[in-house]
Amino acid sequence: MDYNRRDFLKVSGTGVLGLSLMQLGVDIKPVQAYTATLKTEGAREIVTICPFCSVSCHIIASVRDGKLISTEGDPEYPINEGALCAKGASLLTMTQNEHRLKKPMYRAPGSTKWEEKSWEWTLEQIATRVKKARDKDLLLKNDKGQTVNRLDSMFFIGTSHADNEECALAHQMVRGLGIVHVDHQART
């Protein structure tokens, strides 16, 4: 949300007035209740689940004209009682950040410049490099002659943006490649 000088002065003046009235014993709870509805006026509230870890805190997402305009913790949900961690609290800004990358970027070895690439090119590069590393480093048998199919030169880290089913598929895929070093970012 963009603020200009006039908006800043209005908000500051209202805050000073509210604090002054509180000191005089005036009950400002009705005013607080009213002002809380202003930011989401005309929006539809959707209760959803935070995607960032296995706690699955509830988030109230406010949507107006098909656009996400606000997110906050659900005070009625017993796990988080309206509170959100730093990752959950950043959900709105994460989805609307003007600096968020929307296309693959590639920097060639030794280069200082990033280039925008297509998804087709990027996925082809990933597949080629994974196959090359697997063909070069896959250990089929250990020193005792036992079949191990280990790939120690690669590492896989999961994401909390994936649901349980996606994580299970990713885990099966990397184990199928022989990758033994696997971790997940969403540990709590």
C-alpha positions as CSV (number, residue, x, y, z in Angstrom):
1,M,0.0,0.0,0.0
2,D,1.4,3.4,-1.0
3,Y,1.2,6.3,1.5
4,N,1.6,9.9,0.6
5,R,2.4,12.8,2.9
6,R,-1.3,13.6,3.5
7,D,-2.1,10.0,4.4
8,F,0.8,9.9,6.8
9,L,-0.4,13.0,8.5
10,K,-4.0,11.7,8.8
11,V,-2.8,8.4,10.3
12,S,-0.4,10.1,12.7
13,G,-3.0,12.6,13.8
14,T,-5.6,9.9,14.4
15,G,-3.1,7.9,16.4
16,V,-2.2,10.9,18.6
17,L,-5.9,11.7,19.1
18,G,-6.7,8.1,20.0
19,L,-3.9,7.9,22.5
20,S,-5.0,11.3,24.0
21,L,-8.6,10.0,24.4
22,M,-7.4,6.8,26.0
23,Q,-5.5,8.8,28.6
24,L,-8.7,10.7,29.4
25,G,-10.6,7.5,30.0
26,V,-12.7,7.4,26.8
27,D,-13.5,3.9,25.6
28,I,-12.1,3.6,22.1
29,K,-12.9,-0.1,21.5
30,P,-15.9,0.7,19.2
31,V,-13.6,2.9,17.1
32,Q,-10.9,0.2,17.0
33,A,-13.5,-2.3,15.9
34,Y,-14.7,0.0,13.1
35,T,-11.3,0.8,11.8
36,A,-10.3,-2.8,11.7
37,T,-13.0,-3.4,9.1
38,L,-11.9,-0.6,6.8
39,K,-8.9,-2.4,5.3
40,T,-11.0,-5.3,4.2
41,E,-14.3,-3.5,3.4
42,G,-16.1,-5.2,0.5
43,A,-13.7,-8.2,0.6
44,R,-14.6,-11.9,0.9
45,E,-12.8,-13.7,3.8
46,I,-11.5,-17.2,3.0
47,V,-10.0,-19.3,5.8
48,T,-6.9,-21.2,4.4
49,I,-3.9,-23.0,5.8
50,C,-0.4,-21.5,5.9
51,P,1.8,-23.4,3.5
52,F,5.1,-22.8,5.3
53,C,5.4,-25.7,7.8
54,S,3.7,-28.7,9.2
55,V,1.9,-26.8,12.0
56,S,-0.7,-25.7,9.4
57,C,-1.9,-22.5,11.1
58,H,-5.1,-21.1,9.8
59,I,-4.9,-17.8,7.9
60,I,-7.8,-15.5,7.1
61,A,-7.2,-14.3,3.5
62,S,-9.2,-11.3,2.3
63,V,-9.9,-11.2,-1.4
64,R,-11.5,-8.3,-3.3
65,D,-12.1,-8.4,-7.0
66,G,-10.1,-11.6,-7.3
67,K,-7.0,-10.1,-5.7
68,L,-5.5,-11.0,-2.3
69,I,-5.5,-7.8,-0.2
70,S,-4.9,-9.0,3.3
71,T,-3.8,-12.0,5.4
72,E,-3.9,-12.5,9.1
73,G,-4.0,-15.3,11.6
74,D,-7.3,-16.9,12.6
75,P,-8.0,-16.0,16.2
76,E,-10.6,-18.9,16.4
77,Y,-8.1,-21.6,15.4
78,P,-6.8,-23.3,18.6
79,I,-3.2,-24.0,17.3
80,N,-2.1,-20.4,16.5
81,E,-5.0,-18.4,18.1
82,G,-4.5,-15.6,15.6
83,A,-0.7,-15.5,15.9
84,L,1.6,-16.1,12.9
85,C,5.3,-16.7,12.7
86,A,7.5,-14.5,10.5
87,K,7.0,-16.8,7.5
88,G,3.2,-16.8,7.9
89,A,3.1,-13.1,8.5
90,S,5.0,-12.5,5.2
91,L,2.5,-14.4,3.1
92,L,0.8,-11.3,1.6
93,T,4.1,-9.5,0.8
94,M,5.6,-12.7,-0.6
95,T,2.7,-13.0,-3.2
96,Q,2.7,-9.3,-4.2
97,N,6.4,-8.4,-4.1
98,E,7.5,-6.5,-7.2
99,H,11.0,-8.0,-6.9
100,R,9.6,-11.6,-6.9
101,L,11.1,-13.5,-9.9
102,K,8.5,-14.9,-12.3
103,K,10.7,-16.4,-14.9
104,P,13.9,-18.6,-14.6
105,M,17.1,-16.6,-14.4
106,Y,20.5,-18.1,-15.4
107,R,24.0,-16.9,-14.9
108,A,26.6,-18.7,-17.0
109,P,29.8,-19.9,-15.3
110,G,32.3,-17.0,-15.0
111,S,29.6,-14.5,-16.0
112,T,28.4,-11.6,-13.9
113,K,25.2,-11.1,-15.8
114,W,21.9,-12.9,-15.2
115,E,19.9,-13.9,-18.3
116,E,16.1,-14.6,-18.5
117,K,15.5,-18.1,-19.9
118,S,12.4,-20.1,-20.8
119,W,11.1,-22.9,-18.6
120,E,11.7,-25.4,-21.4
121,W,15.4,-24.5,-21.6
122,T,15.7,-24.5,-17.8
123,L,14.1,-27.9,-17.3
124,E,16.2,-29.3,-20.1
125,Q,19.3,-28.0,-18.4
126,I,18.3,-29.5,-15.1
127,A,17.5,-32.9,-16.6
128,T,20.8,-33.0,-18.6
129,R,22.9,-32.0,-15.6
130,V,21.2,-34.5,-13.2
131,K,21.6,-37.3,-15.7
132,K,25.3,-36.4,-16.3
133,A,26.0,-36.3,-12.5
134,R,24.1,-39.6,-12.0
135,D,25.9,-41.4,-14.8
136,K,29.3,-40.2,-13.6
137,D,28.9,-40.8,-9.8
138,L,26.3,-43.5,-9.2
139,L,27.8,-46.2,-7.0
140,L,26.1,-49.5,-7.9
141,K,27.9,-51.8,-5.5
142,N,29.8,-51.3,-2.3
143,D,33.2,-52.8,-1.3
144,K,31.4,-56.0,-0.2
145,G,29.7,-56.4,-3.6
146,Q,26.3,-55.5,-2.2
147,T,23.9,-53.5,-4.5
148,V,23.5,-50.0,-3.0
149,N,22.7,-47.7,-5.9
150,R,24.0,-44.6,-4.1
151,L,24.4,-41.2,-5.5
152,D,26.5,-39.2,-2.9
153,S,27.4,-36.3,-5.1
154,M,23.9,-34.8,-5.1
155,F,21.7,-33.4,-2.4
156,F,17.9,-32.7,-2.3
157,I,16.1,-30.2,-0.1
158,G,12.3,-30.1,0.0
159,T,10.1,-27.1,0.3
160,S,7.3,-26.2,2.7
161,H,5.3,-25.0,-0.3
162,A,4.6,-28.6,-1.2
163,D,1.8,-30.6,0.3
164,N,2.3,-34.1,1.8
165,E,1.5,-35.8,-1.5
166,E,4.0,-33.7,-3.5
167,C,6.7,-34.3,-0.8
168,A,6.1,-38.1,-1.0
169,L,6.4,-38.0,-4.8
170,A,9.6,-35.9,-4.7
171,H,11.0,-38.2,-2.0
172,Q,10.3,-41.3,-4.2
173,M,11.9,-39.5,-7.2
174,V,15.1,-38.6,-5.5
175,R,15.4,-42.1,-3.9
176,G,14.8,-43.6,-7.3
177,L,17.8,-41.6,-8.6
178,G,19.9,-43.0,-5.8
179,I,20.2,-39.7,-3.9
180,V,20.7,-40.4,-0.2
181,H,21.3,-36.9,1.2
182,V,17.7,-35.6,1.6
183,D,16.4,-32.9,4.0
184,H,13.4,-30.7,4.2
185,Q,13.1,-26.9,4.9
186,A,9.9,-27.1,6.9
187,R,11.2,-28.7,10.0
188,T,9.7,-27.2,13.2
